[in-house]
Amino acid sequence: MKIYPEQLEQQLRQTIHPVYLVCGDEPLIVNEMGKNIRKHVKEKGFTDHQIFHVTPNYNWEPFLESSHALSLFSEQALFELRLTANKLTVAARKILESYAENTPKDKVLLILANRLDKSEQNTKWFKSLVQKGLFVQVWPISRQQLPRWIQQQLQKHHIQANTDAVRFLAEYTEGNLLATQQEIEKLSLLFHDKKITERDLMDSVNDNARFNVFALTDAMLKGDMKRSLKILNALKSEGTETILILWALTKEIRTLLSMQQEIKKGSSISQVLQQWHVLEKKKPLVQTALKKYNLHSLMQALKKAATIDQSIKGLKKENVWDSLEQLLLITINAPA
């Protein structure tokens, strides 16, 4: 039976299946599914766990011997096959076909693999095993799905995070699930059972810098070009990641743009500050920026930020640090 990853937990609670097949393009999620299955199966008494790494030239004798062992002389066992190729040899297919025809009652078979070719999924061994158990197809997580996945992972580590924090983490790790998971594990040591903001995240990944990116955004809001460039150069010399800097600057520019749009509709500055829940100590900075930067200049700055984002991701050939300096020039030198 084919199921979606989110259905696995419910299936594990219901019954033990003789076969579990998990494959897909996201190794982290495939391994996480495998971990959940192993835990569940072992809790049900299948304590003998044997792992077989199946390469193209794999010798199947150890697997055959173990799978044919009589339960009279062996514990209930979990056999785990880790496939390294997206296609199996003819010999391997026949062995798994035979296993599917005579599935041992005291054995559970777990197969973990990368995405298997469509042709492989149409073979007899694959269809037979899926018929006997569960097939979990893991698809890549889209950009739209990533924040939800991050939120779920944070909750598993007893961390609460606001929307901006989740969005920042998704941008910072560029959708790399392994890198995201590593950051979350690091955060769990620092913020267990706590609620975090994007500032906590940025401080966490940039905790050794003499200046931090928030000093830069404050200088930009003040319109202090000299200090802004000084801080930017310091961040560069300290090896601060450009995506952190761009995130912080873009967030302020986007917020100012939204505020200016409300002011244009008739809202006062004080009303806008209240609507955006601006902290008391930051209000003077934001007021200064709203008086200094107009809609046109902020839109130009936002366009420049989008170009820098492409450069960071390797889609444009521009010097990112020079471009960040230009972003500050566009924003701070904007006419009132």
Residue pairs with C-beta under 8 A, 6 or more apart in sequence:
1 130
1 131
1 133
1 134
1 135
2 130
2 134
2 135
2 136
2 137
3 11
3 134
3 135
3 136
4 136
4 137
5 29
5 33
5 136
5 138
8 33
8 36
8 37
8 134
8 136
9 36
11 17
11 134
12 36
12 37
12 40
16 40
16 41
16 44
16 46
16 108
17 108
17 132
17 133
17 134
18 103
18 104
18 105
18 107
18 108
18 109
18 132
18 133
19 100
19 103
19 108
19 109
19 110
19 111
19 129
19 130
19 132
19 133
19 134
20 37
20 108
20 109
20 110
20 111
20 133
20 134
20 136
21 111
21 113
21 126
21 129
21 130
21 133
21 134
21 135
21 136
22 30
22 33
22 34
22 37
22 110
22 111
22 112
22 113
22 135
22 136
22 138
23 30
23 83
23 111
23 112
23 113
23 114
23 115
23 116
23 136
23 137
23 138
24 30
24 114
24 115
24 136
24 137
24 138
24 139
24 140
25 114
25 115
25 138
25 139
25 140
26 138
26 139
26 140
26 141
26 177
27 114
27 178
28 177
28 178
28 181
29 138
29 141
29 177
30 112
30 113
30 114
30 138
31 112
33 112
33 136
33 138
34 80
34 110
34 112
37 110
38 49
38 78
38 80
38 110
41 78
41 108
41 110
42 49
42 78
45 76
46 75
46 76
46 77
46 78
46 107
46 108
47 75
47 76
48 74
48 75
48 76
48 77
48 78
49 77
49 78
49 80
50 66
50 77
50 78
50 79
50 80
51 80
51 82
52 58
52 62
52 63
52 79
52 80
52 81
52 82
53 82
53 84
54 81
54 82
54 83
54 84
54 85
54 88
54 92
55 84
55 85
56 84
56 85
56 89
58 92
60 91
60 92
60 95
63 79
63 81
63 95
64 95
66 77
66 79
67 79
67 99
67 104
67 107
69 77
71 104
71 105
71 106
74 106
76 106
76 107
76 108
77 106
77 107
77 108
78 107
78 108
78 110
79 107
79 108
79 109
79 110
80 110
80 111
80 112
81 109
81 110
81 111
81 112
82 112
82 113
83 111
83 112
83 113
83 114
83 116
84 114
86 113
86 114
86 115
86 116
86 117
86 120
87 116
87 117
87 119
87 120
88 96
88 120
88 123
88 125
92 125
93 123
93 124
93 125
94 125
96 125
96 128
96 129
97 124
97 125
97 128
99 109
99 129
100 125
100 128
100 129
100 131
100 132
101 128
103 109
103 132
109 129
109 133
111 129
116 126
120 126
121 127
129 135
141 149
141 175
141 177
143 170
143 175
146 170
146 175
147 163
147 166
147 167
147 170
149 177
150 161
150 166
150 169
150 170
150 180
150 184
151 161
151 166
153 180
153 181
153 184
154 160
154 161
154 166
154 184
154 187
157 184
157 185
157 187
157 188
157 192
158 188
158 192
158 193
159 184
159 187
159 188
159 191
159 192
159 193
159 194
159 195
159 196
160 194
160 195
160 196
161 169
161 195
161 196
161 197
161 201
162 195
162 196
162 197
162 198
164 197
164 198
164 251
165 196
165 197
165 198
165 200
165 201
167 198
168 198
168 201
168 202
168 247
169 180
169 183
169 184
169 201
170 180
171 243
171 247
172 183
172 201
172 205
172 241
172 243
172 244
172 247
173 179
173 180
173 183
174 243
174 313
183 201
183 204
183 205
186 204
187 196
187 201
187 204
190 204
191 200
198 247
198 251
199 214
202 212
202 213
202 214
202 244
202 247
202 248
203 212
205 241
205 244
206 212
206 213
206 240
206 241
206 244
208 238
209 234
209 235
209 238
209 240
210 234
210 238
211 231
211 234
211 235
211 238
213 235
213 240
213 244
213 245
213 247
213 248
213 249
214 248
215 231
216 228
216 231
216 232
216 235
216 245
216 248
216 249
217 248
217 249
217 251
217 252
218 285
219 227
219 228
219 231
220 228
220 249
220 252
220 289
220 328
220 331
220 332
221 252
221 285
221 286
221 288
221 289
222 285
222 288
222 289
223 288
223 289
223 292
223 332
224 332
225 328
225 329
225 332
225 333
228 328
228 332
229 325
229 328
232 245
232 321
232 324
232 325
232 328
235 245
236 321
242 308
242 312
242 320
242 321
242 324
243 312
245 324
246 305
246 308
246 309
246 312
246 324
249 305
249 324
249 327
249 328
249 331
250 302
250 305
250 309
252 289
253 298
253 301
253 302
253 305
253 331
254 302
255 276
256 286
256 289
256 290
256 293
256 298
257 295
257 298
257 299
257 302
258 276
259 272
259 276
259 286
259 290
260 290
260 293
260 294
260 295
260 298
261 295
262 271
262 272
262 275
263 269
263 272
263 290
264 295
267 275
269 287
269 290
269 291
272 290
273 283
273 286
273 287
278 286
291 336
292 334
292 336
293 331
293 334
294 334
294 335
294 336
297 330
297 331
297 334
297 335
298 331
298 334
300 330
301 327
301 330
301 331
301 334
304 323
304 326
304 327
304 330
305 327
307 316
307 318
307 323
308 318
308 320
308 323
308 324
308 327
310 316
311 317
311 318
311 319
311 320
311 323
312 320
